[in-house]
């Protein structure tokens, strides 16, 4: 527990100042986290089959490019350049023909890299854009994520009886999910109407925040399912007591992906 607390303090000491500064320093941090997150997905996949080294190097470069693309934008619409997506598809499907060896590289490998690259790159790029848009919105999302996770854990430990998804995450319960969502909604809604927009419809912000708390917990379960499939406890050992970047950002990734669906009405 001591190691976990110390690691959390160090993470916050790095993250909070860069979040406040924003701009290039925060974008660089998010890009580094995206690269590490992509590495962690590749790492668990390579417990079953190795990727060609050159393809991995190109993939890391594309993650950097995709995450940092339009890093100074404040627009959630039309920020994805389809030329980049087309380039990614060409780059990672072509080696199937060039290598002509399905044992070294096949369609499953190509689609895993393409999907992981777009998923991680887009998610961390959206975190950057959300911070550019308004620091208060990224704080709102962090409150949704952190309070929901914390109280889901506390509620689950105290009164959790009904298993939520025992095959994926045996310790999670429906009581924990409900408790986490209630606490997350209360804390995040109070912050939103106090700091961001006191005139917003209370029903609307409650419903959106509730959905975001559920999406965050869904993200946690999805990443747990990935670890379960590849039979690993954590995505990496980068953060003592916490695991890897994806172990810490699993909920946040899904919350920010959900947030972009509603940002136009907030």
Beta strands, then each sheet from edge to edge (+ up, - down):
strand 1: 163-165
strand 2: 169-173
sheet 1: 1+ 2-
end
